[in-house]
Amino acid sequence: HPVQRACDFPRHTHPDDEPQAVQNVHQLLRDAVLRHLVADVPVGVFLSAGIDSTVITSFAREYTPRVTAFTVGFGSVHGEDEVVLAAETAKALGVKHVAVELDASNMPEKWHDWLEGMDSPSVDGFNTYVVSGQLAGEGVVVGLSGLGADELFGGYATFRRAPRWSRLLRAVGFLPPGLRRAAVAACGAAAASPALVEKLADLVAGDTSVAGVARALRRSLSDSRIRAMGLTPGRVGLAADYLEHDGSRIVPALDGDAFNTVARIEASHYMRDTLLRDTDAVSMRHSLEVRVPFLDVPLVEYVSALPGRLKRGSVSKALLRQAGDSVLSARITSRPKTGFTLPIGDWMRGPMREPSEAAIVALADQPFIDAAEVRRTWEAWTAGDRGDSAAWADAGGSVAKTAAGQALPVAMRRVDMASGVAGGSSSGALAAPGSRPVGPGAFRFAVNVEVIVHGSTEPDARVTVGGRPVALRPDGSFSVRWLLPDGDFRVPVVAVAADGRERREARVRLTRGTATSGGVGVHALEPGASDPISGWAG
């Protein structure tokens, strides 16, 4: 049966006026928090110095007097901190407050465990991994997060910029393509960011609608940069704008409403593909369940159907501010929006330079990536002097972590399918110093292929891969590696519930065929891998 959406954006607007909308949002959010508090384990609230978490903490306090609010302090990392204001808020609300200070000295050590817990490329996630680890260390099992408020109520600059840029680009649409490109080149001469210039070029030549501009502004890399890496749309099976084909696109906003258009773009792409996926993966790495009251279905359906004029104001998230007015202090509402950032750029140039270089080498070795462009982008970034946030979301940071987060995960899946590997990935390696020399002289070349089977289930379930029992991690995830010889194999991956009443099975087909020229040896077994697959020939 074809995959169907469980829910979708509403197709009709609500006729409510502003006072009614404020009252309804207030009640729907209270109901959402109550539903997300249901648990038989300790529940905490992520409390920053912002609007979203303050509203959630206030409503949670009404239903659960013993709720604990947690704030992560990161003053030792980059000098800014939300702990003082968050502590004042918690005191005013009458909730217990715990401040956890990050230790900047051991952040790079956490990098490797974070990567181990991620199962696909991403442009984000390490920050959430660090915070989740701190909360889990304090004994929290379930945490309420403010994720989703920015997308629902208009907390991003994209809500202002996308409509403005769309109007501007449409105004110059009558100019010939050559003059439009010349205008972009003129902007490039004065711009400090080459990435911005590339995005401008995409916009001038592409979709100038509000939706098209919002997508372009959110992307880490421009279309031209993605193409330069060898990831053309046709090659990775995507549409010309590097999105999946029409079947999975969002419904156009109601009545051409610019605010709702941007909200749906943010929710359907950045929030769904990055924020929610990363939050789930890295929080469960610490056995922490993060819940998101702002994405409670009745609340989302109601707010999404309101006309943008009721949500758009002189300040961001105007409707949410009104709905939570009784619990928001003037210091919170007047405070500029801040994000949680870490000096990842400094780490990648310093203590994590070696593993970052190794990641670049592995990425460049993929058959669908242009190795020269990957290397050029990385070297250009490492030679430059750029801010941490720009470095991570642009050039070398994006290449090292994502190689275009919009296209690489899909491309990797398609390459796996084309090679007959379903649900896993393969990698090759050059000869190690101890490998047997092959061919004339001292020149050596040895190759082998491993297969990785990974997944997750209930922590108390029993899992076998190819009939062999597999040990589960505390969160129910597992990962197994084998050498894959030439041939065609069928590998059953089976999970059985602890009570034996339910059974699930995935039948994975693995195929390898190797053609060589010259003297090529067989690379030795890598650390952590098991003996070659045997007895599974199909």
N, C-alpha and C positions, 0 to 999 in steps of 0.2 A: 504494500500500500504506500502511496506517496506521503511524504512528511507534511503535516499540516500544522499551522500555528495554533498554539494553545490559546492565545489571545492576541488582539491587535488594537491599534489605535482607534478611537471612536470616529465615526463618520458623520456625526451630527453634533452641533454645538448646543451648550446649555444656555437657556435664556436668562439665567440668574444675573441680577445686578451685583454691584461690588459689595454692599453690606451682606447680602445673602451668601455670596461666594466666600467672604472672609469667615462667616459663621460656619459654613459647611466644611471648609478646609480645616478649621480648628477642631471640629468634632471628628472628622474622618481621621485626622492625624492622631488624636487621642485614642480612637478605637484601634488604629494600626499599632501603636505602641503597646497597648494592652495585649493584643494578639501575639506580639513578638516577645512578650515577657513570659509566656507559658513555658516552664522548664522545671525539671527536678534537680537542677545543678546550679551552682552560683552564676548569677548574671551580672555583668558589668556594663557600663556605658562609656564609650569613647568620648571624653569631654575635652574639646579644644576651647579656644577663646572665640568661637564663631557662633553664628546664628543657628545652624542646623543642629549641632550637638546639644546646644543649650535648650532648645525646644524639646528635643527627645528626652533629655535628662529631667526636665521639669515634669513632663507628663509621666515618666517612669516613676518618679518620686511619689506621685499621687497614688499610684497603684501598688508600689512596693517600697515602703518606707526605708527598708534596709538596703536599698540599691547602693552600689559603690560606683563612683565616677573615677575614671583613670585618665590621667594626662601624662603624656610622654614629653619630658623635657629634653631639648637638644641644644641648649645654649653652648655646651662644650664643643658642639660640632660646627656651628656657624654663627654663634653669638646672639641669635634671636631666640626668644622663648615665650611660650604661652602659659607657663605654669602659674605665674602670679595672678593673672586675670582669671584663669580657670578656677583657681583656688577661691578667689573672691566670689565667683559665680556659684560654686558648690556650697559655700558657706551661706550665701543668700537663699539658696534653694533648700538648705537643710539636709544635704546628703553627705555621706562620708566621701572623702576625697583622698586619692593616693596618687602621688607624683612619682614617676619613674624616670630617672635621668639616664640618658644613653651615654655609654662610654665610647668616645670616639676612637680610643686607641685599639679596640678590638673589632671595629666594624669590618675591616677587610677580611678578617678571619671567617666572618659569617657568609661571605660572598659565595664560597664553594658549596656550602650546604643549601643556600638559596637556589643556585643553579641546579643542584641535584633534585630539588623539589619541583622545578618547573618542567613541564612536559612539552612546551612549544615556545618558539621565539615570542618576545614581547618587547614593548617600548617602556615598560614600567614593571613594578612589582617588588623591587628590593626594599623600598621604603616601608611598604605594608608588611613585608616579611619581618623587618626589624621590629616594628611596633607590635605585631602579633606575638613575636617571641617574648617581648617584655611583659605583655599582658598575661600570657600563658604562665610565665614564671611567677606571677603573683597569685596564681590559683584560679584565674578566671577561665570558665569553660565555654560560656556563651557571652558574646559582646554585641551590643547594639551600636550600629554605625550610622552616620548621617549621609552615607553614599546615596546618590540619586536626587538629592535636593537641588543641586546645581542644574541638572538636566531638566528637572520638572518645573522649576520656578525661575530659571534664567540667571544662573550665577556666573556664567562665563562671559568673557569679553566678546566671544563669537556672536552673542545675541545682539550686540550693537554693531559689530564690524561687518558681519555678513550682509545684512540689508543695505548698509551704506555702500559697501564695495560693489554690490550687485547693481545698485542704481548708477554708480559711477561708470562701471564697465558697459552697461547698456547704453549710457549716454554717448559713449564714443564708439558704439557698435557700427555706426555708419561709415567709419574710416576704413580704408582698404587695409588688408592684413599687414602689408609692408609698413604702413605708418603706425599701426598698433604695435608691431614689434619694435619699431624705432623708439616709440615712447617708453617701452619696457627697458630698452637698452639705455635710454637716458636716465631712467630711474636707477638702473644698475650702477651707473657711474658714480652716483652719490650715496648709494646704499651701503651700509656696513655689513649686511648679511647676504652672501651669495644665495643662500637657501630662499630668502624672501624674493629675490629677483627671479629665481626659477619658478616659484609658485605664481608670481605675477604673470610670467609667460604662459603657464598652464591656464590661468584664468582668462587671459586675453584670447587665447586660441581655443578655449574649451567652453564649458557650461557656465554661463554668466548668471544663471538663476540663483536665488538665495540658497537653495539646497546645494548647488554646485560649488558656490563660493564657500559655504560652511564646511563642506568636505575638504576642499583644498586647503583652507586655513588650518584645519585640524591635523593634516598629514605631517609626518616627520620629514618625508622626502618627496621631492617633486616627481612628476611623471618622467621627466627627462632623466633624472638621476636613476630611477628604477630601470628604465630602458637601457641606460648605459651599463648597468650591471648584468644585462642579458635577460632580464625578466620582462619580455614583451607580453602584452595582454594575451595574445593568441597562444603563446607558448605555455602560459600557466592556466589557460582555460577561463580567463576572466573577460569581462566586457572592456571596451576601449578605455573607460575611466578607472580601471583596476578594481571594479566592484563585481560581485557575483551577478549573474544574469537576472533578468526581470523577476523571476519567481520568488526571490528573497528580498526584493526591494521594499522600502516602506511605502505606505499609502500617502499620496500628496496631502499637504496640510489643508485643513478646511478653509474654503473660500480664499485661498491664496494668502493666508495669514502668515506673515514673515516670522513672528515669534514662535508660533507652533511648528513651522517648518524647521527652524534651527533646533528646537527642543527634540523633535523626532530624529533629526540627524544625529544629535549628540547621544541620545538614548540608544539608537540602533547601531551605532558604530563604536565610538570611544567608550561609552559606558558598558555596552554589552560585550564587545570584543576584547577590551583591555581591562577596565576597572573591575567588573564583576568576575571575569575569568581569573585574573591575577589575584584578587582578594580571596577567592575560594581556594585557589591552589596553595598560596603561601600561608594562609591562616590555618588550613587543615594540616599543613606541614608541622604545625605546633599543636595539633589536636584542638584548635580553637574554632568554634562555630561563630561566624559573623552573620548577624541578621540585619536586614535593611528595612526599617519601618516605612521610609519614604517611598519604597517600591511596593507597598501593599496594594493589591489590585484595585479595590474600590477607590482608594485615594488617587492612584494613577489614572484610572478611567475618568474620574470626575475632573481633575485638574487639566488633563490633556484635552478635554472637550470644552474648556472655557476659552473664550476669545482672548487673543493675545493682549488686547488693550487692558484687560483686568489684571494681567500679570506683569505688564511692562510699566515701569515707573521711572522716576528720576534717579533711583538707586536700584541696585540689583536685588532680585528676589523680593520685590515690593509686596506681593500678596502674602508670602510666608511671613514677612516682618509684621504685617497687620494681624495675621492669624495668631502669631505668638507674642503680640505686643505686651501682654500682661506679665510675661516672664523675661523679656529682653531689656537689659539695662542700656542706658545711653552709651556707655563705654563700648559695649559689644556692637551695637548697631552703627556706631560711627567709626569703628575700627576697619581699616582697609583689609580686604581679603588677602590671606597669606596661605602659602602652601608649605608642606613638609618636604624640605630638600636636604640632600646629603652631598658632600663633596666627592661625588663619584668620579668626576673628571680628574681630580687630583690623584685619586687612588689608581685610576687606570693608567695614568702617566707614571705613577710611583710604585707603591708596594704591590699593585696588581698588574703591573705592566707585562710580566711574563705570561700569566694565564690569559691576559687579553690578547697578546700576540698569538698565543696558541689557538685561541678561538678564531682569530682572523685567518690563520693558516688553514684550519679545518673548514671554515666557510668558503674560502677561495677554492678549496679542493672539490666542492660540490659540482656536479656536472652541468647544472643549470645556471651557474653564476660566472660572470666574467671576472676571472682572477685578477687581471691587471687593474680593473676599475676598483675592485674591493681594496686592493693594496694602495692604490693612488689616494683613495678617499681617506683611508686610515692614516697614511703618512702625512697627508695635508693637515689632518686634524691634530696629530701628535706634534707637528712642527709649529702649530699656531698657539696663540695665547687667547683662549676663549673662556667665557664663564662656564661654571659647572652645569647649570641647567641647559644652556645652549649646546654644550658639548654632548650631553646625554641624549637630547632630543634631535640633534642634528648630526651631520657628517659622521665622524668616526664612531661616536657612541651608538648611533643608529645602525651602522654597519656591523659593529661588533656584536650587538644584541639582536638586531632584527633583519638587516639587509632589506629594508622596506617592510615594516610590519603588516602592511596591507596585503602584500603578495606572497611573501616567503612561506608562511604556514601552508597556504593552499598549494603552492608550487611543490613543497616537500611532500605533501600528501599525494599529489598527482605523480610525482616521480616514483614514490613508493609503489603506487598502483601499477604504473607502467612496467616496473621491474618485477612485478608479481609478489611484492611484499605488502601484506595488508596488516595494518595495525602496528607496524614496527618500523625500524629504520636500519640502514646498513652503513658501514664506514670501512674505508680501506686505510692501510698504513704503509709507509715506506719501511725499508729494512732497518731494523735496530742494529746498534753496534755489534751485537752478538750473532747476527744472522749469518747463514752460510753464504759465502761469496759465490756468485753465479756468473758464467761468461768469462771472457778473457781478461787478464790483468786483475786489478783490485776493485774494479767497478762492480758494485753490488746493486741488485734491485730485487726486492721480494714483496709480494702482495698477499693479503688475505682479507676475508670479509667476515664480519661478525653480524649477528642479528640480535636485536634487543626486543624482548617482549615485556611490555609493562602495562599496568592497569590498576584497578582498585575495586574493592567490594566491601562488605561488612567486615569489621575487624576480627570477628569470631568465626568467619567462614573458612572452608577448606578449599584451597586452590591447587590445581595441578596444571602443568604445562607439558604437553607431550607425555602425560602419564607420570611425570615426576612431581612430587610435592614441592610447593614453593612457600617459603616463609613470608608472612605478611608483616608489614610495619605496623606500629600502633594505630595508625589511622586507616588501615586496611589496604594501603597501596602496596604494590610489589613491582619488581623489575628483575629480569633474568637475561643473561647474555650467553650466547653460544657462538662458536665458530660455525660458519655455513660453508660446506663444501659444494662443489658443482653438483647440480641435480635438481629434481623437483620433489618437494616435501609437503606433507599435510601435517600440521601441528594443532591438535585439539587443546584449547585453553578452557578449563572447566572450573566453575565455582559452585560449591554445594553449601547450603545454609547449615548453621550449626546443629539444627534439629533434624537435618536430613530431608526436610519436606520440599525444599525448592532446589532446582538445579539449573544453571545457565551454562551454555557452551558456545564458544566462538571457534570456528574452524579456519585456521590461518594457512594460506598457501604461500610457500616460500620457494623461489626459483633462482638458481644462480647458474650462469654459464660464462666461462672465462676464456677469452681468446688472447694469445700472447704472440709477440714477435721478438726474436732475440732470446737471450737467456734470462728467464724470470723464475725466481725461487718462490717458496712458500714461506711467508712470514711466520715467526713463532707466535705461540699463544700469548695474548696480552694479559696482564694482571687483571683478575676479576672475571675473566671469561671461563666458561666451562668447556669440556671436551666437545669435539665436533658432534653435530646432530647425527644420529644413527638410528635406523629402524623406523624412520618416518617416511620413507620414500612413497610417493603417491603414484 
